[in-house]
Amino acid sequence: MLSAMAGHYMVIPGEWTSTNSLWNFAIDKKKMSRIVPVRPNMSLLELQNNVTKDSFTFTDPPLQLS
């Protein structure tokens, strides 16, 4: 469960890569940042599903989370 305070948080789509123990985040310039709601006791899976629903339109293949 997420223990953060309720509110809205910015989600920036992109991809993390690692080379020689150095991490780099490349922003996906085709997708826009989103503001998503987060509430106390929200599960990580629920947050992931909300971000996925908000970030992928009907023209994109839906992301499969496990």
PDB file of N, CA, C and O in Angstrom:
ATOM      1  N   MET A   1       0.829  -1.179   0.000  1.00  0.00           N
ATOM      2  CA  MET A   1       0.000   0.000   0.000  1.00  0.00           C
ATOM      3  C   MET A   1       0.877   1.247   0.000  1.00  0.00           C
ATOM      4  O   MET A   1       1.943   1.276   0.616  1.00  0.00           O
ATOM      5  N   LEU A   2       0.413   2.264  -0.696  1.00  0.00           N
ATOM      6  CA  LEU A   2       1.114   3.535  -0.682  1.00  0.00           C
ATOM      7  C   LEU A   2       0.719   4.289   0.574  1.00  0.00           C
ATOM      8  O   LEU A   2      -0.459   4.354   0.926  1.00  0.00           O
ATOM      9  N   SER A   3       1.696   4.850   1.241  1.00  0.00           N
ATOM     10  CA  SER A   3       1.391   5.570   2.467  1.00  0.00           C
ATOM     11  C   SER A   3       1.495   7.076   2.279  1.00  0.00           C
ATOM     12  O   SER A   3       1.589   7.814   3.260  1.00  0.00           O
ATOM     13  N   ALA A   4       1.480   7.540   1.043  1.00  0.00           N
ATOM     14  CA  ALA A   4       1.578   8.968   0.765  1.00  0.00           C
ATOM     15  C   ALA A   4       0.268   9.659   1.107  1.00  0.00           C
ATOM     16  O   ALA A   4      -0.783   9.027   1.211  1.00  0.00           O
ATOM     17  N   MET A   5       0.358  10.951   1.275  1.00  0.00           N
ATOM     18  CA  MET A   5      -0.853  11.736   1.511  1.00  0.00           C
ATOM     19  C   MET A   5      -1.656  11.793   0.220  1.00  0.00           C
ATOM     20  O   MET A   5      -1.102  11.675  -0.873  1.00  0.00           O
ATOM     21  N   ALA A   6      -2.952  11.974   0.353  1.00  0.00           N
ATOM     22  CA  ALA A   6      -3.802  12.096  -0.827  1.00  0.00           C
ATOM     23  C   ALA A   6      -3.417  13.362  -1.577  1.00  0.00           C
ATOM     24  O   ALA A   6      -3.031  14.366  -0.978  1.00  0.00           O
ATOM     25  N   GLY A   7      -3.528  13.297  -2.868  1.00  0.00           N
ATOM     26  CA  GLY A   7      -3.217  14.460  -3.681  1.00  0.00           C
ATOM     27  C   GLY A   7      -3.082  14.059  -5.128  1.00  0.00           C
ATOM     28  O   GLY A   7      -3.457  12.956  -5.525  1.00  0.00           O
ATOM     29  N   HIS A   8      -2.550  14.954  -5.896  1.00  0.00           N
ATOM     30  CA  HIS A   8      -2.331  14.713  -7.313  1.00  0.00           C
ATOM     31  C   HIS A   8      -0.835  14.817  -7.587  1.00  0.00           C
ATOM     32  O   HIS A   8      -0.158  15.709  -7.075  1.00  0.00           O
ATOM     33  N   TYR A   9      -0.330  13.897  -8.399  1.00  0.00           N
ATOM     34  CA  TYR A   9       1.087  13.838  -8.678  1.00  0.00           C
ATOM     35  C   TYR A   9       1.327  13.767 -10.172  1.00  0.00           C
ATOM     36  O   TYR A   9       0.551  13.156 -10.906  1.00  0.00           O
ATOM     37  N   MET A  10       2.419  14.403 -10.626  1.00  0.00           N
ATOM     38  CA  MET A  10       2.765  14.390 -12.045  1.00  0.00           C
ATOM     39  C   MET A  10       3.483  13.096 -12.382  1.00  0.00           C
ATOM     40  O   MET A  10       4.386  12.662 -11.666  1.00  0.00           O
ATOM     41  N   VAL A  11       3.067  12.489 -13.484  1.00  0.00           N
ATOM     42  CA  VAL A  11       3.698  11.287 -14.008  1.00  0.00           C
ATOM     43  C   VAL A  11       4.310  11.658 -15.352  1.00  0.00           C
ATOM     44  O   VAL A  11       3.624  12.174 -16.234  1.00  0.00           O
ATOM     45  N   ILE A  12       5.600  11.392 -15.503  1.00  0.00           N
ATOM     46  CA  ILE A  12       6.297  11.702 -16.749  1.00  0.00           C
ATOM     47  C   ILE A  12       6.657  10.375 -17.412  1.00  0.00           C
ATOM     48  O   ILE A  12       7.433   9.602 -16.851  1.00  0.00           O
ATOM     49  N   PRO A  13       6.106  10.098 -18.598  1.00  0.00           N
ATOM     50  CA  PRO A  13       6.406   8.833 -19.267  1.00  0.00           C
ATOM     51  C   PRO A  13       7.826   8.826 -19.823  1.00  0.00           C
ATOM     52  O   PRO A  13       8.337   9.845 -20.287  1.00  0.00           O
ATOM     53  N   GLY A  14       8.438   7.674 -19.766  1.00  0.00           N
ATOM     54  CA  GLY A  14       9.787   7.536 -20.289  1.00  0.00           C
ATOM     55  C   GLY A  14      10.327   6.161 -19.995  1.00  0.00           C
ATOM     56  O   GLY A  14       9.598   5.255 -19.592  1.00  0.00           O
ATOM     57  N   GLU A  15      11.627   6.021 -20.207  1.00  0.00           N
ATOM     58  CA  GLU A  15      12.254   4.713 -20.018  1.00  0.00           C
ATOM     59  C   GLU A  15      13.564   4.869 -19.267  1.00  0.00           C
ATOM     60  O   GLU A  15      14.397   5.712 -19.599  1.00  0.00           O
ATOM     61  N   TRP A  16      13.728   4.034 -18.240  1.00  0.00           N
ATOM     62  CA  TRP A  16      14.972   3.989 -17.487  1.00  0.00           C
ATOM     63  C   TRP A  16      15.905   2.983 -18.152  1.00  0.00           C
ATOM     64  O   TRP A  16      15.478   1.898 -18.547  1.00  0.00           O
ATOM     65  N   THR A  17      17.186   3.351 -18.274  1.00  0.00           N
ATOM     66  CA  THR A  17      18.216   2.424 -18.749  1.00  0.00           C
ATOM     67  C   THR A  17      19.405   2.502 -17.800  1.00  0.00           C
ATOM     68  O   THR A  17      19.610   3.507 -17.120  1.00  0.00           O
ATOM     69  N   SER A  18      20.175   1.437 -17.767  1.00  0.00           N
ATOM     70  CA  SER A  18      21.356   1.386 -16.903  1.00  0.00           C
ATOM     71  C   SER A  18      22.542   0.887 -17.706  1.00  0.00           C
ATOM     72  O   SER A  18      22.463  -0.122 -18.407  1.00  0.00           O
ATOM     73  N   THR A  19      23.653   1.622 -17.586  1.00  0.00           N
ATOM     74  CA  THR A  19      24.904   1.225 -18.209  1.00  0.00           C
ATOM     75  C   THR A  19      26.021   1.431 -17.201  1.00  0.00           C
ATOM     76  O   THR A  19      26.181   2.529 -16.668  1.00  0.00           O
ATOM     77  N   ASN A  20      26.786   0.396 -16.937  1.00  0.00           N
ATOM     78  CA  ASN A  20      27.906   0.488 -15.978  1.00  0.00           C
ATOM     79  C   ASN A  20      27.466   1.079 -14.646  1.00  0.00           C
ATOM     80  O   ASN A  20      28.156   1.929 -14.083  1.00  0.00           O
ATOM     81  N   SER A  21      26.332   0.638 -14.145  1.00  0.00           N
ATOM     82  CA  SER A  21      25.782   1.082 -12.849  1.00  0.00           C
ATOM     83  C   SER A  21      25.323   2.528 -12.832  1.00  0.00           C
ATOM     84  O   SER A  21      25.032   3.060 -11.760  1.00  0.00           O
ATOM     85  N   LEU A  22      25.248   3.181 -13.983  1.00  0.00           N
ATOM     86  CA  LEU A  22      24.721   4.546 -14.074  1.00  0.00           C
ATOM     87  C   LEU A  22      23.338   4.486 -14.707  1.00  0.00           C
ATOM     88  O   LEU A  22      23.140   3.856 -15.746  1.00  0.00           O
ATOM     89  N   TRP A  23      22.377   5.159 -14.056  1.00  0.00           N
ATOM     90  CA  TRP A  23      21.001   5.151 -14.535  1.00  0.00           C
ATOM     91  C   TRP A  23      20.710   6.410 -15.325  1.00  0.00           C
ATOM     92  O   TRP A  23      21.191   7.491 -14.985  1.00  0.00           O
ATOM     93  N   ASN A  24      19.911   6.269 -16.398  1.00  0.00           N
ATOM     94  CA  ASN A  24      19.506   7.394 -17.232  1.00  0.00           C
ATOM     95  C   ASN A  24      18.006   7.279 -17.501  1.00  0.00           C
ATOM     96  O   ASN A  24      17.496   6.188 -17.754  1.00  0.00           O
ATOM     97  N   PHE A  25      17.308   8.409 -17.444  1.00  0.00           N
ATOM     98  CA  PHE A  25      15.878   8.432 -17.743  1.00  0.00           C
ATOM     99  C   PHE A  25      15.667   9.256 -19.002  1.00  0.00           C
ATOM    100  O   PHE A  25      16.007  10.438 -19.041  1.00  0.00           O
ATOM    101  N   ALA A  26      15.101   8.630 -20.040  1.00  0.00           N
ATOM    102  CA  ALA A  26      14.801   9.318 -21.298  1.00  0.00           C
ATOM    103  C   ALA A  26      13.299   9.555 -21.360  1.00  0.00           C
ATOM    104  O   ALA A  26      12.515   8.606 -21.357  1.00  0.00           O
ATOM    105  N   ILE A  27      12.902  10.818 -21.415  1.00  0.00           N
ATOM    106  CA  ILE A  27      11.485  11.182 -21.467  1.00  0.00           C
ATOM    107  C   ILE A  27      10.909  10.797 -22.825  1.00  0.00           C
ATOM    108  O   ILE A  27      11.529  11.037 -23.861  1.00  0.00           O
ATOM    109  N   ASP A  28       9.719  10.200 -22.814  1.00  0.00           N
ATOM    110  CA  ASP A  28       8.994   9.869 -24.040  1.00  0.00           C
ATOM    111  C   ASP A  28       8.364  11.148 -24.554  1.00  0.00           C
ATOM    112  O   ASP A  28       7.411  11.652 -23.960  1.00  0.00           O
ATOM    113  N   LYS A  29       8.883  11.680 -25.650  1.00  0.00           N
ATOM    114  CA  LYS A  29       8.426  12.963 -26.172  1.00  0.00           C
ATOM    115  C   LYS A  29       7.133  12.858 -26.977  1.00  0.00           C
ATOM    116  O   LYS A  29       6.586  13.876 -27.402  1.00  0.00           O
ATOM    117  N   LYS A  30       6.636  11.632 -27.190  1.00  0.00           N
ATOM    118  CA  LYS A  30       5.372  11.448 -27.909  1.00  0.00           C
ATOM    119  C   LYS A  30       4.180  11.441 -26.968  1.00  0.00           C
ATOM    120  O   LYS A  30       3.043  11.621 -27.403  1.00  0.00           O
ATOM    121  N   LYS A  31       4.429  11.237 -25.692  1.00  0.00           N
ATOM    122  CA  LYS A  31       3.348  11.215 -24.704  1.00  0.00           C
ATOM    123  C   LYS A  31       3.514  12.409 -23.774  1.00  0.00           C
ATOM    124  O   LYS A  31       4.632  12.829 -23.478  1.00  0.00           O
ATOM    125  N   MET A  32       2.421  12.933 -23.330  1.00  0.00           N
ATOM    126  CA  MET A  32       2.444  14.096 -22.451  1.00  0.00           C
ATOM    127  C   MET A  32       2.491  13.648 -20.996  1.00  0.00           C
ATOM    128  O   MET A  32       2.081  12.537 -20.659  1.00  0.00           O
ATOM    129  N   SER A  33       2.998  14.531 -20.142  1.00  0.00           N
ATOM    130  CA  SER A  33       2.943  14.294 -18.705  1.00  0.00           C
ATOM    131  C   SER A  33       1.484  14.269 -18.279  1.00  0.00           C
ATOM    132  O   SER A  33       0.631  14.881 -18.921  1.00  0.00           O
ATOM    133  N   ARG A  34       1.207  13.566 -17.203  1.00  0.00           N
ATOM    134  CA  ARG A  34      -0.151  13.451 -16.682  1.00  0.00           C
ATOM    135  C   ARG A  34      -0.147  13.780 -15.196  1.00  0.00           C
ATOM    136  O   ARG A  34       0.858  13.602 -14.507  1.00  0.00           O
ATOM    137  N   ILE A  35      -1.269  14.254 -14.724  1.00  0.00           N
ATOM    138  CA  ILE A  35      -1.484  14.441 -13.292  1.00  0.00           C
ATOM    139  C   ILE A  35      -2.456  13.343 -12.866  1.00  0.00           C
ATOM    140  O   ILE A  35      -3.563  13.243 -13.396  1.00  0.00           O
ATOM    141  N   VAL A  36      -2.038  12.532 -11.917  1.00  0.00           N
ATOM    142  CA  VAL A  36      -2.879  11.416 -11.472  1.00  0.00           C
ATOM    143  C   VAL A  36      -3.185  11.556  -9.982  1.00  0.00           C
ATOM    144  O   VAL A  36      -2.344  12.024  -9.214  1.00  0.00           O
ATOM    145  N   PRO A  37      -4.392  11.151  -9.573  1.00  0.00           N
ATOM    146  CA  PRO A  37      -4.737  11.203  -8.148  1.00  0.00           C
ATOM    147  C   PRO A  37      -4.101  10.035  -7.395  1.00  0.00           C
ATOM    148  O   PRO A  37      -3.999   8.922  -7.910  1.00  0.00           O
ATOM    149  N   VAL A  38      -3.681  10.317  -6.178  1.00  0.00           N
ATOM    150  CA  VAL A  38      -3.165   9.292  -5.270  1.00  0.00           C
ATOM    151  C   VAL A  38      -3.871   9.500  -3.940  1.00  0.00           C
ATOM    152  O   VAL A  38      -4.000  10.629  -3.467  1.00  0.00           O
ATOM    153  N   ARG A  39      -4.326   8.407  -3.341  1.00  0.00           N
ATOM    154  CA  ARG A  39      -5.036   8.517  -2.069  1.00  0.00           C
ATOM    155  C   ARG A  39      -4.417   7.567  -1.059  1.00  0.00           C
ATOM    156  O   ARG A  39      -3.780   6.588  -1.446  1.00  0.00           O
ATOM    157  N   PRO A  40      -4.590   7.834   0.214  1.00  0.00           N
ATOM    158  CA  PRO A  40      -4.045   6.930   1.234  1.00  0.00           C
ATOM    159  C   PRO A  40      -4.576   5.507   1.036  1.00  0.00           C
ATOM    160  O   PRO A  40      -5.723   5.311   0.635  1.00  0.00           O
ATOM    161  N   ASN A  41      -3.745   4.547   1.316  1.00  0.00           N
ATOM    162  CA  ASN A  41      -4.076   3.114   1.229  1.00  0.00           C
ATOM    163  C   ASN A  41      -4.329   2.625  -0.194  1.00  0.00           C
ATOM    164  O   ASN A  41      -4.884   1.542  -0.379  1.00  0.00           O
ATOM    165  N   MET A  42      -3.933   3.399  -1.199  1.00  0.00           N
ATOM    166  CA  MET A  42      -4.051   2.959  -2.590  1.00  0.00           C
ATOM    167  C   MET A  42      -2.951   1.922  -2.841  1.00  0.00           C
ATOM    168  O   MET A  42      -1.799   2.130  -2.461  1.00  0.00           O
ATOM    169  N   SER A  43      -3.310   0.816  -3.476  1.00  0.00           N
ATOM    170  CA  SER A  43      -2.300  -0.208  -3.769  1.00  0.00           C
ATOM    171  C   SER A  43      -1.452   0.240  -4.957  1.00  0.00           C
ATOM    172  O   SER A  43      -1.880   1.060  -5.769  1.00  0.00           O
ATOM    173  N   LEU A  44      -0.249  -0.311  -5.045  1.00  0.00           N
ATOM    174  CA  LEU A  44       0.625   0.003  -6.161  1.00  0.00           C
ATOM    175  C   LEU A  44      -0.012  -0.438  -7.476  1.00  0.00           C
ATOM    176  O   LEU A  44       0.101   0.260  -8.483  1.00  0.00           O
ATOM    177  N   LEU A  45      -0.675  -1.583  -7.475  1.00  0.00           N
ATOM    178  CA  LEU A  45      -1.334  -2.069  -8.690  1.00  0.00           C
ATOM    179  C   LEU A  45      -2.430  -1.099  -9.137  1.00  0.00           C
ATOM    180  O   LEU A  45      -2.565  -0.829 -10.331  1.00  0.00           O
ATOM    181  N   GLU A  46      -3.210  -0.575  -8.194  1.00  0.00           N
ATOM    182  CA  GLU A  46      -4.256   0.383  -8.536  1.00  0.00           C
ATOM    183  C   GLU A  46      -3.642   1.652  -9.139  1.00  0.00           C
ATOM    184  O   GLU A  46      -4.155   2.185 -10.123  1.00  0.00           O
ATOM    185  N   LEU A  47      -2.551   2.129  -8.552  1.00  0.00           N
ATOM    186  CA  LEU A  47      -1.864   3.300  -9.086  1.00  0.00           C
ATOM    187  C   LEU A  47      -1.350   3.018 -10.495  1.00  0.00           C
ATOM    188  O   LEU A  47      -1.521   3.839 -11.396  1.00  0.00           O
ATOM    189  N   GLN A  48      -0.722   1.858 -10.688  1.00  0.00           N
ATOM    190  CA  GLN A  48      -0.223   1.489 -12.017  1.00  0.00           C
ATOM    191  C   GLN A  48      -1.356   1.428 -13.032  1.00  0.00           C
ATOM    192  O   GLN A  48      -1.208   1.909 -14.155  1.00  0.00           O
ATOM    193  N   ASN A  49      -2.476   0.846 -12.652  1.00  0.00           N
ATOM    194  CA  ASN A  49      -3.623   0.754 -13.563  1.00  0.00           C
ATOM    195  C   ASN A  49      -4.167   2.135 -13.910  1.00  0.00           C
ATOM    196  O   ASN A  49      -4.519   2.387 -15.062  1.00  0.00           O
ATOM    197  N   ASN A  50      -4.240   3.038 -12.926  1.00  0.00           N
ATOM    198  CA  ASN A  50      -4.730   4.390 -13.193  1.00  0.00           C
ATOM    199  C   ASN A  50      -3.803   5.139 -14.141  1.00  0.00           C
ATOM    200  O   ASN A  50      -4.264   5.831 -15.049  1.00  0.00           O
ATOM    201  N   VAL A  51      -2.504   5.002 -13.931  1.00  0.00           N
ATOM    202  CA  VAL A  51      -1.532   5.660 -14.805  1.00  0.00           C
ATOM    203  C   VAL A  51      -1.628   5.077 -16.207  1.00  0.00           C
ATOM    204  O   VAL A  51      -1.605   5.814 -17.193  1.00  0.00           O
ATOM    205  N   THR A  52      -1.735   3.760 -16.299  1.00  0.00           N
ATOM    206  CA  THR A  52      -1.817   3.104 -17.603  1.00  0.00           C
ATOM    207  C   THR A  52      -3.073   3.537 -18.357  1.00  0.00           C
ATOM    208  O   THR A  52      -3.005   3.846 -19.547  1.00  0.00           O
ATOM    209  N   LYS A  53      -4.221   3.562 -17.671  1.00  0.00           N
ATOM    210  CA  LYS A  53      -5.470   3.973 -18.322  1.00  0.00           C
ATOM    211  C   LYS A  53      -5.388   5.419 -18.792  1.00  0.00           C
ATOM    212  O   LYS A  53      -5.907   5.759 -19.855  1.00  0.00           O
ATOM    213  N   ASP A  54      -4.739   6.267 -18.005  1.00  0.00           N
ATOM    214  CA  ASP A  54      -4.659   7.684 -18.327  1.00  0.00           C
ATOM    215  C   ASP A  54      -3.623   7.969 -19.404  1.00  0.00           C
ATOM    216  O   ASP A  54      -3.743   8.963 -20.121  1.00  0.00           O
ATOM    217  N   SER A  55      -2.611   7.121 -19.535  1.00  0.00           N
ATOM    218  CA  SER A  55      -1.503   7.393 -20.446  1.00  0.00           C
ATOM    219  C   SER A  55      -1.669   6.768 -21.820  1.00  0.00           C
ATOM    220  O   SER A  55      -1.064   7.234 -22.786  1.00  0.00           O
ATOM    221  N   PHE A  56      -2.476   5.728 -21.925  1.00  0.00           N
ATOM    222  CA  PHE A  56      -2.620   5.040 -23.197  1.00  0.00           C
ATOM    223  C   PHE A  56      -4.029   5.258 -23.734  1.00  0.00           C
ATOM    224  O   PHE A  56      -5.021   4.948 -23.073  1.00  0.00           O
ATOM    225  N   THR A  57      -4.093   5.795 -24.939  1.00  0.00           N
ATOM    226  CA  THR A  57      -5.392   6.061 -25.557  1.00  0.00           C
ATOM    227  C   THR A  57      -5.858   4.821 -26.316  1.00  0.00           C
ATOM    228  O   THR A  57      -5.167   3.803 -26.362  1.00  0.00           O
ATOM    229  N   PHE A  58      -7.038   4.931 -26.904  1.00  0.00           N
ATOM    230  CA  PHE A  58      -7.598   3.800 -27.632  1.00  0.00           C
ATOM    231  C   PHE A  58      -6.745   3.452 -28.853  1.00  0.00           C
ATOM    232  O   PHE A  58      -6.878   2.350 -29.385  1.00  0.00           O
ATOM    233  N   THR A  59      -5.866   4.364 -29.317  1.00  0.00           N
ATOM    234  CA  THR A  59      -5.042   4.086 -30.473  1.00  0.00           C
ATOM    235  C   THR A  59      -3.766   3.344 -30.104  1.00  0.00           C
ATOM    236  O   THR A  59      -3.096   2.787 -30.974  1.00  0.00           O
ATOM    237  N   ASP A  60      -3.427   3.333 -28.814  1.00  0.00           N
ATOM    238  CA  ASP A  60      -2.226   2.640 -28.355  1.00  0.00           C
ATOM    239  C   ASP A  60      -2.606   1.255 -27.852  1.00  0.00           C
ATOM    240  O   ASP A  60      -3.705   1.067 -27.329  1.00  0.00           O
ATOM    241  N   PRO A  61      -1.722   0.295 -28.002  1.00  0.00           N
ATOM    242  CA  PRO A  61      -2.015  -1.001 -27.365  1.00  0.00           C
ATOM    243  C   PRO A  61      -1.939  -0.830 -25.859  1.00  0.00           C
ATOM    244  O   PRO A  61      -1.011  -0.187 -25.368  1.00  0.00           O
ATOM    245  N   PRO A  62      -2.886  -1.387 -25.105  1.00  0.00           N
ATOM    246  CA  PRO A  62      -2.831  -1.256 -23.649  1.00  0.00           C
ATOM    247  C   PRO A  62      -1.626  -1.971 -23.075  1.00  0.00           C
ATOM    248  O   PRO A  62      -1.250  -3.047 -23.540  1.00  0.00           O
ATOM    249  N   LEU A  63      -1.030  -1.378 -22.079  1.00  0.00           N
ATOM    250  CA  LEU A  63       0.111  -1.961 -21.393  1.00  0.00           C
ATOM    251  C   LEU A  63      -0.383  -3.063 -20.484  1.00  0.00           C
ATOM    252  O   LEU A  63      -1.379  -2.883 -19.784  1.00  0.00           O
ATOM    253  N   GLN A  64       0.290  -4.201 -20.479  1.00  0.00           N
ATOM    254  CA  GLN A  64      -0.092  -5.321 -19.627  1.00  0.00           C
ATOM    255  C   GLN A  64       0.737  -5.302 -18.366  1.00  0.00           C
ATOM    256  O   GLN A  64       1.954  -5.478 -18.429  1.00  0.00           O
ATOM    257  N   LEU A  65       0.108  -5.092 -17.215  1.00  0.00           N
ATOM    258  CA  LEU A  65       0.788  -5.100 -15.930  1.00  0.00           C
ATOM    259  C   LEU A  65       0.522  -6.423 -15.235  1.00  0.00           C
ATOM    260  O   LEU A  65      -0.577  -6.972 -15.307  1.00  0.00           O
ATOM    261  N   SER A  66       1.552  -6.927 -14.559  1.00  0.00           N
ATOM    262  CA  SER A  66       1.347  -8.191 -13.847  1.00  0.00           C
ATOM    263  C   SER A  66       1.588  -8.005 -12.377  1.00  0.00           C
ATOM    264  O   SER A  66       1.465  -8.957 -11.606  1.00  0.00           O
TER     265      SER A  66
END
